[in-house]
């Protein structure tokens, strides 16, 4: 039966006790067609009723106290305090220090980035499309965390499922937007006017430039695993998986 076999990815990283992180896959939900089956996004054309059921299934599977603080992602660099979100707002990263407040980003090729400090006092989720990475969403998120008294050197990062560099081909417009030195190693020329872009390399460079050295994950490819992940580049019309992080209370 649909909805009974949600498959999740739990990051392999040294997060402190009390910090919970997870990425969903496309498996185990109630959606049909190109959204089959665990689509968590309302903006892609799926039925709202199916998305609501999928989100409820996820809440039960993760034993969440309340709904994740969903964002309206716009490929920018705005960071919001998840504790203050009462309805989806236009932003591409969220941070939270309060217990049971779930930061979440949705992707289908873009790079989800999770952050937490070594003491487990604050967490963050970042939506890292090429536009957001080029416009400094990582630096903005690290700045928001340091404003809460957390040193960048004390942060841990995990890079979740995104499109891999072997299949993510981009053109002059993307290359021109990434003239920064840290982007040079993320672009590999293919044919004239085309490059392969490594979102993972781009994110690692951006994190290191901000002083974040403990970086984990980064070995997925959403495009290459159609049974496991949604991929906009592969399918066009498709659902979205989610990557979530929160501080869990002891209940």
Steps between C-alpha positions, in 0.01 A plus 500: 500500500628850418618698795616206708860479382655845529871473421727753667866598496663575832823700470828337596651790691604565862200710597466540878230318697162665463554619143294298251550520125344312211442508126194344343495303177212472255385170649211432735238768434151537354561707186456363148641556154816710473466583871509138614516452775630708793473846349512765773459814288179691431636713215573229241147412382424209729165476679497691828323207666781264402767739624315542830488122542869469418594768752286332764668166428840661538403663829391165639809322370731758662286549812490875447320725747392742227531558127842595362538870430469481122643779282405650165842454344602765247867418424624796702700555817240601757527322836209493745456399862285188487356572843322803352350328196124453523447444126740443209714807429729582208845385613762239424635422844364471853666478841358395835616473860168405658420136565275313254505780239579320175696682230429356157591551136357324195707398199497302176862555384597808703728438796361481854756606761458436872696678773523470876747600767704244693306567820167448327351837592396615151423341164452622143373373165610661172360468148806511272409544137770652282340843521482491877854372533624766260315772693646398835231300678765302688678813623166653600407191700835477676469872584156439648640219713795707620255774595366249752846463652622197305849506352527376142780264607254327734253417221442162342358475147332218309435508126190307400364352176557721193574458132852369441773681305519235228152587370438862604586693186466879498559785258669840481238666721585277794875523445483879483310510829777300665813699432603482865825316567330227702283409199793423269545143625126432470486549121635254243489585130318251275423639154539864394269714710404219740633388838427238761424663835585327827258637759675302771839655420341844482339455842818364658693800372236739631494333841879501532511866396271570799722304739298175507746211474297198618307410183334162449283332236499603137502161330150482347356558155126559472511477120663156502251328733146536359348247739643676802487872425297760314710688244379810320780478245405141417119523513390862472167449677571324828466513877743621762682323779578678826801534725427585862685578821387581852585484869292227657362532849505202731143377523 
